[in-house]
Amino acid sequence: MNATLIESWQNANGAGLSYLAGLALLVGLLAWLAVEVFRALLRLNGERIQQKVAVEKLRAQLQETRLRCREAEQAEAGWNGIRKFSVFKKVTQCDDVNAFYLKPHDGRPLPAFKPGQYLTFQLDLPGRDKPLIRCYSLSDSPHQKDYYRVTIKKEKNPPDKPDVPPGAGSSYFTDMVKEGDILNVKSPTGHFFLDMTQTHPIVLLAGGVGITPMLCMANAIAASGSKREAYFFFGVRNRREHIHKEELEKLAAENDNIHLHVAYSKPGEKDVKGKDYQHEGRVGIELLKEVLPSNNFEYYLCGSGAFMKSLTDGLEAWGVPDSVVHFEAFGPATVKKKAAAPTPAETSHLQKVMITFARSNKTVRWEPGLENLLEFAKSQGVKIDSGCCAGGCGSCEVAIKSGEVDYLKKPDATPNPGSCLTCVCRPKNDLVLDA
Ligand SMILES: Cc1cc2nc3c(=O)[nH]c(=O)nc-3n(C[C@H](O)[C@H](O)[C@H](O)COP(=O)(O)OP(=O)(O)OC[C@H]3O[C@@H](n4cnc5c(N)ncnc54)[C@H](O)[C@@H]3O)c2cc1C
């Protein structure tokens, strides 16, 4: 009996213990599961927060990249209208020639430009009711991202006209503009530039202050690391006019592919041949024939009218095709690209064209021999403002009330709709101008 009782007590106790053990296991399991779920939730939450932070970071990076892209696009495209630049350095080069280093006043990036292009300045000269507009070529490398540089020569009065004032714009720069001044500047422009994607050897021909776009081209070649062969001829009177002398010599010394040939037409007593200059005399076709291995080059010219005329004539006689000769005129073009001669029908049509200067109340017959409307207006005593006389600065723009014009070459400046740049166009038919 006792044994039975003990056995049943033992059985009951065993089942209770098993039950308790099972319960404890279940509770433990549930607790472990709860902890794991809690941990997983914590991890998920952490991951979600991290993802959110990463997404925010990406969004910020995307915005930053978009901003940089927009800035780069703006920098590439230039700016519209006028931008303020401050002169942070003015360096005298030689007699009446100064280099001006310009930084954008807004501190934003500078647009890239093509070597050979120029800046247009709107100058507020004392005593003038309208700004004076003048163009100056960029003279430093386009790889120079921090500043622009122009090099300006003060234009004296013509020797046969002692009573007229010296050049207004260049005198203002030379005598008045100083470090810290702010200038109004239009975006770099111009069709005369060196195509840096090409590798054909080039000849740079510069006379006097015409060195500026050429120096820019040579600087661009050197800064790009290109091995493009460049013969660089520079003609001045003597050392007193040797603009950017040290920079030129450094360029030639550091770049085997840039061959510098400086010619002095009137060397000074202390000027040393072989050191300051290589040739005595002018830069002419004979010098080119003496130095160049052949005539198989692309040619870039800038200098006085006489300089360019003599060289373009010489190159033509040497068998150099017109298509590889490029030039920039700092004033009214003295070299004319050969245009197809007008047909007799065109000539007789132009002889009948009538020009009306509405404001001046004048109607006159066009003279077919004339180059452009600006010249014609002046010959008729009609005053039209002018600046570069090369279609670049826009000073001579006049509204066309009726009629059409023809451009001899595509102007650098774009005239406003319904207007024309009188320095580089001729009438196509009867014209009424707002002048
Ligand atoms: C695309 C381009 C790039 C250029 N780049 C450069 C450059 O890098 N560096 C540079 O130095 N120049 C450059 N120039 C030339 C520059 O734009 C100016 O034409 C030059 O500085 C002369 O302008 P000015 O206002 O000083 O002279 P202006 O006032 O236009 O006078 C011109 C001449 O006329 C004379 N004159 C004034 N009044 C009379 C009168 N009543 N009768 C007769 N004559 C008179 C003056 O004495 C002077 O000799 C460039 C021109 C162009 C078109």
The ligand as an ORCA input file, in Angstrom:
! r2SCAN-3c Opt
* xyz 0 1
  C      39.357     92.615    -81.322
  C      40.266     93.717    -80.835
  C      41.251     93.424    -79.911
  C      42.114     94.436    -79.455
  N      43.100     94.125    -78.563
  C      43.937     95.093    -78.133
  C      44.971     94.786    -77.192
  O      45.142     93.645    -76.751
  N      45.759     95.812    -76.768
  C      45.604     97.089    -77.229
  O      46.363     97.968    -76.799
  N      44.655     97.381    -78.148
  C      43.814     96.437    -78.586
  N      42.810     96.751    -79.471
  C      42.632     98.153    -79.898
  C      41.700     98.878    -78.910
  O      40.431     98.310    -78.933
  C      41.526    100.363    -79.232
  O      41.125    100.498    -80.565
  C      42.790    101.174    -79.008
  O      43.166    101.089    -77.645
  C      42.549    102.645    -79.371
  O      41.407    103.084    -78.714
  P      41.375    104.509    -77.988
  O      40.034    104.710    -77.418
  O      42.525    104.647    -77.073
  O      41.624    105.484    -79.183
  P      40.547    106.399    -79.942
  O      40.012    107.424    -79.034
  O      39.630    105.533    -80.648
  O      41.537    107.150    -80.976
  C      42.208    106.443    -81.966
  C      43.228    107.381    -82.623
  O      42.541    108.500    -83.178
  C      43.192    109.700    -82.771
  N      42.187    110.785    -82.700
  C      41.462    111.174    -81.641
  N      40.666    112.202    -81.981
  C      40.919    112.477    -83.281
  C      40.442    113.441    -84.226
  N      39.535    114.320    -83.876
  N      40.930    113.399    -85.477
  C      41.849    112.488    -85.850
  N      42.357    111.573    -85.020
  C      41.890    111.565    -83.770
  C      43.806    109.388    -81.441
  O      44.898    110.253    -81.152
  C      44.264    107.957    -81.657
  O      45.515    107.939    -82.291
  C      41.960     95.763    -79.932
  C      40.947     96.038    -80.863
  C      40.111     95.036    -81.306
  C      39.037     95.357    -82.298
*
